[in-house]
Amino acid sequence: MTPGSTSLFVVTVGFASSLLLGSSSAFHINPISPSRQRRCSAYASTSSSAENQSQDMDNINARLTKLGLELPPAGAPKANYQLLHRDGDLLYLSGHLPMKADGTLVVGACAPKEIADTSDSYLTTEQGYEAAQHCALNLLSTLQSYLVSQGSDLSNVSKVVKLFGIVRSHSDFTEQHLVMNGASDVIGEVLGKEVGGSHARSAIGTNTLPLGIAVEVEMIAKIKSSD
């Protein structure tokens, strides 16, 4: 046996002996520190949360496609105010207009069918419903734009708390609540019943609205905590 092989044999036997005798000098495994465990746990939790958020947004986009709807580009304020104000985990959205994808507004006053059918300046309940749908899509667009700027998206909305709708109305029109269903239905269908479809709501009528629009809708939404 060559000197080199003898040396190898001695080292090997010594290592094996250390194992058999339980010597701590054979090898040592450092335990994972509590702080590192927390970091690993946080990383796993963040990764899982990101995957769930991506899946939720995919579901929202799928619902929009199924409904044949598309979020319009985020609009801009028409006067001296902000479209959205954040207070903690609550987002307060100013009144949004019934702006179509081509930038035109739905104008006119809602009136009983027998009156609406006689003049182009009046809208039926069904036409008012469609106007409220456009308001809802613009609200969702503003929400999406803001949340994207914060590194998130609509999947971070945990609850639509309340809608407030104002319907421009003929003095004999009493179906403001049915007009506002247009906004409620869109938000509930796009975000899902639990998030968007169980909100509180008010609907009132008025004889005039800015720019001659038919409907204006405000929203309060709650987003998921970043903790």
C-alpha positions in Angstrom: 0.0 0.0 0.0 1.4 3.4 -0.9 1.9 6.1 1.7 -0.8 8.1 0.0 -3.3 5.3 0.2 -2.4 4.7 3.9 -3.0 8.3 4.7 -6.4 8.1 3.0 -7.2 5.0 5.0 -6.3 6.6 8.3 -8.4 9.7 7.6 -11.4 7.6 6.5 -11.2 5.4 9.5 -10.9 8.4 11.8 -13.9 10.0 10.3 -15.9 6.7 10.6 -14.8 6.3 14.2 -15.9 9.8 15.0 -19.4 8.9 13.6 -19.6 5.7 15.6 -18.5 7.4 18.8 -20.8 10.3 18.3 -18.0 12.8 18.2 -19.3 16.3 17.5 -16.0 17.0 15.6 -17.1 14.9 12.7 -19.5 17.4 11.3 -21.9 20.1 12.6 -25.2 21.4 11.2 -26.1 24.9 12.2 -29.8 25.2 13.2 -31.9 27.7 11.3 -32.2 30.8 13.4 -35.7 32.1 14.3 -35.2 35.3 12.2 -34.3 33.2 9.2 -37.3 30.9 9.7 -39.5 34.0 9.8 -37.9 35.3 6.6 -38.4 32.0 4.8 -42.0 31.8 6.1 -42.7 35.4 4.9 -41.2 34.6 1.5 -43.4 31.6 1.1 -46.5 33.5 2.2 -45.7 36.4 -0.2 -45.2 34.0 -3.1 -48.4 32.2 -2.3 -50.3 35.6 -2.0 -48.9 36.8 -5.3 -50.0 33.6 -7.1 -53.5 33.9 -5.6 -53.7 37.6 -6.6 -52.7 36.7 -10.1 -55.4 34.0 -10.3 -58.0 36.4 -8.9 -57.2 39.0 -11.6 -57.4 36.3 -14.2 -60.9 35.5 -13.0 -61.9 39.2 -13.1 -60.6 39.5 -16.7 -62.5 36.3 -17.6 -65.7 37.7 -16.3 -65.2 41.0 -18.2 -64.7 38.9 -21.4 -67.7 36.7 -20.7 -69.9 39.8 -20.2 -68.5 41.4 -23.4 -67.3 44.4 -21.3 -64.0 46.2 -21.3 -62.6 48.8 -18.9 -62.3 52.2 -20.5 -59.1 54.3 -20.0 -59.0 56.0 -16.6 -60.6 59.4 -16.9 -59.6 62.7 -15.3 -61.5 65.1 -12.9 -63.9 67.6 -14.6 -63.3 70.2 -11.9 -61.2 70.9 -8.8 -61.3 67.6 -7.1 -59.6 64.1 -7.0 -61.2 61.1 -8.6 -60.0 58.9 -5.6 -59.0 59.6 -2.1 -57.4 57.0 0.2 -57.9 56.8 3.9 -56.2 53.7 5.3 -57.7 50.7 3.6 -60.7 52.7 2.4 -60.9 54.2 -1.1 -63.4 57.0 -1.6 -64.2 57.5 -5.3 -65.9 60.7 -6.5 -68.9 60.7 -8.6 -68.2 59.1 -12.0 -70.0 59.9 -15.2 -71.6 57.6 -17.8 -68.8 58.0 -20.3 -68.7 55.4 -23.1 -65.5 53.8 -24.5 -65.5 56.4 -27.4 -65.5 59.3 -24.9 -69.1 60.4 -25.4 -71.5 60.9 -22.4 -75.0 59.5 -21.9 -77.1 62.6 -21.5 -80.8 63.2 -20.8 -83.3 62.7 -18.0 -85.0 59.4 -17.2 -88.7 59.5 -17.5 -91.7 57.2 -17.5 -91.9 55.2 -20.7 -94.9 57.0 -22.1 -93.0 60.3 -21.8 -89.6 59.0 -22.8 -91.0 57.5 -26.0 -92.2 60.9 -27.2 -88.9 62.8 -26.9 -85.2 62.1 -27.6 -84.3 64.3 -24.5 -85.6 61.6 -22.2 -84.4 58.1 -21.4 -86.3 55.0 -20.4 -85.4 53.1 -17.3 -83.6 50.6 -19.5 -81.5 53.3 -21.1 -80.8 54.7 -17.6 -79.7 51.3 -16.5 -77.2 51.2 -19.4 -75.9 54.7 -18.4 -75.3 53.4 -14.8 -73.4 50.5 -16.2 -71.0 52.9 -17.9 -70.6 54.7 -14.6 -69.6 51.4 -12.9 -67.1 50.6 -15.6 -65.5 54.0 -15.2 -65.3 53.5 -11.4 -63.6 50.1 -11.9 -61.2 51.7 -14.3 -60.2 54.4 -11.8 -59.8 51.7 -9.1 -57.6 49.6 -11.4 -55.5 52.6 -12.4 -54.8 53.6 -8.8 -54.1 50.0 -7.6 -51.7 49.4 -10.5 -49.8 52.5 -9.4 -49.5 50.9 -6.0 -48.2 47.6 -7.4 -51.5 45.8 -7.3 -54.8 45.5 -9.2 -58.5 45.0 -8.8 -57.9 41.6 -7.1 -56.8 43.6 -4.1 -60.3 45.0 -3.5 -61.7 43.1 -0.5 -65.2 44.7 -0.5 -67.2 47.3 -2.3 -68.7 49.0 0.8 -71.3 51.4 -0.7 -72.5 52.9 -3.9 -74.3 56.3 -4.1 -76.2 57.1 -7.3 -77.8 60.3 -8.6 -80.3 59.9 -11.5 -81.4 62.9 -13.5 -85.1 62.5 -13.5 -88.4 63.8 -14.9 -90.6 64.9 -12.0 -92.9 61.8 -12.6 -90.0 59.3 -12.7 -89.8 57.0 -9.7 -87.5 54.1 -10.8 -84.1 55.5 -9.8 -83.5 52.3 -7.9 -83.9 50.2 -11.1 -81.5 52.5 -13.0 -78.9 52.1 -10.2 -79.1 48.3 -10.6 -77.0 48.8 -13.8 -74.1 49.9 -11.6 -74.6 47.3 -8.9 -75.0 44.5 -11.4 -71.8 45.3 -13.3 -69.7 45.6 -10.1 -71.1 42.5 -8.6 -70.6 40.5 -11.8 -67.0 41.7 -12.5 -65.7 41.5 -8.9 -67.8 38.6 -7.8 -70.8 38.5 -5.5 -68.9 38.4 -2.2 -66.6 41.4 -3.1 -68.8 43.6 -5.3 -72.3 42.3 -5.1 -73.2 42.8 -1.4 -72.7 46.6 -1.0 -74.9 49.1 0.7 -76.5 51.6 -1.7 -78.5 54.8 -2.1 -80.3 56.1 -5.2 -81.9 59.5 -5.5 -83.4 61.6 -8.3 -82.6 65.2 -9.3 -83.8 67.6 -12.0 -80.3 68.3 -13.3 -76.7 67.0 -13.3 -73.4 68.4 -14.5 -72.9 68.3 -18.3 -76.4 67.1 -18.7 -75.5 63.6 -17.8 -78.1 61.0 -17.0 -76.5 59.3 -14.0 -73.6 59.9 -11.6 -72.3 57.2 -9.2 -69.9 57.3 -6.2 -68.2 54.4 -4.5 -66.5 53.5 -1.3 -64.3 50.4 -1.5 -62.1 48.5 1.0 -58.8 47.0 -0.1 -56.8 44.2 1.5 -54.4 45.1 4.2 -50.7 45.1 3.3 -49.7 43.7 6.7 
